[in-house]
Amino acid sequence: MEGAPVHTARSAATVTLAVWKALFLREALYRLFSGRTAWLWLLLEPVVHIAFLIFIFALVRMRVVGGIDTPLWLMVGLLAFFMFRRTGTQAMNAVSSNQALFAYRQVKPADAVLARAGLEGFLMIIVATVLFGAGALCGLSVVPADPLAVLEAFFGLWLVGLGFGLIGSVASELVKELGKVIGLLMTPLYFMSGVIFPIDIVPPPYREWLLYNPLVHGLEAARLGFAPFYHAVPELSVAYLYGFALVTVSFGLALQVRYATRLATQ
């Protein structure tokens, strides 16, 4: 019939990208404007951690850690850890927060997790840029010696957070109690990842046990990228960080596919 509109079928990739874009924008609006000061808390959390730890280290007169200034050492380590933690915890809660959207057949639980993880990574880049800029105004030397190495470390930590979120979102939906247990893991990980103490001061064999934690490698690599003279642990391996991330992301995606229907109908 002449004059009738012609509807062209969209490819699966086009539909998926459209879904990711819509979810990303929806999550961004909620994350930044759900309250009057919602955006402010994104900055305040790392600022409070950094300020408190700098105060503690100043009390014990520790001005240098591993060959670099203590404030820079703390700032890089905390921001690197927050890249993992915020990505992992926010992605883990994505399925329960977007349950109503799964009524649309184009939207899958994995889409919600990926979109939220992408948003958290983007927000952490902005937060890190702002805080490093503030550090520069305070007289810190915040220009990394090897920017690509720093980005590589932060991206590896983001991937580990994504894998954590993919797995955790399935586990917490299938067994509600597991969500609380997984959330409790963040506190020991904070202390076991070298955020507030250098790993190289831990005597063997305990240091070897801590090095099974991929976050240790990410934090050490980020600090080494800022200062090539930093005394990183000799066992530092970015390949281990990315290998662990690849395994967890692959396993998480497999779980998302296996339990997609159950997650969407919880």
N, C-alpha and C positions, 0 to 999 in steps of 0.2 A: 504494500500500500504506500503510495507516494506521500512524502511528508512525514511519515512515521519516524520517530527517533531510533537511531541505530545504537544498540548496546553491544559494546565489545567486551569480551571476557577478559578479566585481568589475570595475569599470571600469579602463581602462588607466591613468588618472590615479591611482586608488587603489593599483594595483599598483606604479606608479613611485614614489609617495611612500613606500610600505612598504619598497621596495628601498633608497631613499635613506636612510631612517631606520636600517635594519639596517646598511648600509655605514658610515654616520656613527658609530654606536655601536661597531662593530667597529674602525674606524680610531682612534677616541678611546681605546679600551682598549689597543690596541697602541702608540699614540703616547705615552701617559702611563705605562703600566705594563709595557712590554716589558722594562725593567730596573729595578733598585732606585732609580736616580737619573735615570730617563728624563725625568721631568717637570722635574727641576732644570735640565737642559741647555737647555730652552726659554727659561729666564731667563738662564742664564749666558752664552750666546753674545752677545746684545745688550749685557749688562752689561760683558763684557770689552772689546768694541769701544768702547763709550762711555767707559769708564774710561781705556783706552789713549789715545784721541784727546784727551780732556780733559787728560791728562798732557802730551801733545805740545804742545797749544795753550798750556798753562800755561808750558811751557819757553820758548816764543817770545813770551810775554807778550801773547797775543792774547785779550783779555777780552770783546770785543764783535765780532760778525760781522753785518754788515747792519743794525746798529742794535739787535740783541737780544743777550742774554747768550750767550756761547759754549757753556756746557753745555746750555742749552735748545736752541740752534740745532743742536748735534750730536745731541741726543737725539731731536728731532722728525725730523730727516733720516734718521737711522739706522733708527728704528722704521718710518718710511714706506717706506724701501727694503726692509726686512725683510718688510714686508707683501707686496710684490711678489715678492721672492726666495723666501721660504719657500713661498708659494702656488704659484709657478711650478715650482720644483724638486720639491716633494712631489707635485704633480699630475702632473708628467711621468713619475714612477715608479709611478703608481697602476696602470697596466695590467699591468706585469710583476709587481707585488706581489700582485695579485688574480686571477692567471690561472686558478687552480683554480675560482673562483666562476663563471666564464663557462660552465661546464657546465650551469648552471641557465639556462633560456631567458629567464627574467625579468630576469636581470642582464646588462647591456650594458657594454662597456668605457667608454663615456661616463659611465655612472652612477658608476663607480669614480673617475673623474677629478673629476666634479662634487662627489661626497661628500667626497673628500680636500681639494679646494680650499675647500669650505665649512668643514671642520674647521680648516684652517690659518688662515682668516680669523677664525674664532671664537677660536682660541687666541691669535692676535696681538692681538686686542682685550683679552684678559685680561692678556697680558704688558705691553702698553702701559699699561694701567690701573695695574698693580702698580708699574711703573717710574716713572710720573708721580707716583704716591703717594709713592714713596721720594724722588723729587726734591723734592716739597713738604716732606717732613720735613727735608730738607737745606737748606731755605730758598729753593728756586727758585720762581719764579712760574709755575706750570704750568697755570693755569686759562686756557683759550683765550678770546680776545676774541670769536671767532665759531665756536662749537662745530660748527654745521652745515657751515661751510666746511671745517673739519678733517675731519669725517666724509665729506664729499663727496670730498675729496682722497684719503683712505685707501681709500674704496670704489672710486674710479677706478683706483687702483694695484692693488687686489685683482682688479678685472676684467682689467687688463692681465696680471697673473699667471695668471689663469684661462685667458686666450687663449693665453699662452705654454705653459701646461701641456697644453692640448688639442692644440695643434699639435706640441709636443715629444714627447708620448706616442705619437703616430702615427709621427713621423719616427724616433724612437729604436727603435721596434719593427720598422719596415720596413727600416731601415738601421742596424745596431747602432752603427757608428762615429759616426753623427750624434749619438747621445746624449752621447758624450764631447765632441764639438765644441760642442754646445749648452751643456753644463755649463761649458766654459771661457769662454763669453761672460759669465758672471756677474762675473768679475774685472774686465774692462774696463768693464762697465756700472757697477760700484761706483764707479770713478773718474770716469766720464763723466756721472754723474747729479747731480753737485753734492753728494754726501754729505759730503765732507771739504774742499771749497773752494767759495766762492760763485761761481756762474756769471757774475755781472756783472763779475768782474775779468778774464774772458777777453776778449781783444781781438777785434774783427771781423777777418776773416770767420769765425774759428774758433768764436766764440760762436754764430753762426747755424747752423753745422753741428751743434753740441751740442744746439741747440733742436729738432732733428728727433727727438731722443730724448724720448718721452712721459714718462719717469720724471722728467726735469728739471721739467716742468710740475707733476707731482704733488707732488714734494718742495717746490717753491717755494710752491705753493698751500697746503700744510699749514703751512708756517712763517708764511705771511701770515695764515692763520686764527688762529694763536696770538698774533701781534703785528701789528696793522694798520699800524704804523709801520715794519715790516720793509722793507728796500730790495730788493724782489723785482725780477727782470728785467722790463723793460717789455713784453716779448713774451709774458709769461705767458698761457696759454690753457687753461682747464679744458675748454673745448669740444674742443680738440685731443686732450687726454688721453682723453676719453670717446669721441671719434670713432675714435681708434686702437684703443681697447678694443673697440668695437663691431665693427670690421672683423676684428680677430684672433679674437674669440670666435665670430663667424659663420663665418669660414674654418675655425676649429678644429672646430666642430660639424659642418660639411660634411665635413671629412676623417674625423671619427669615424663618420659615417653611411656614407660611401663605403667605408671599410675595416673596418667593424664585424666582418664575418665573419672576415677575415684576422687581425685583432687577437685575436679570441676563440680562434683555433685555432693560434696561434703555438707 
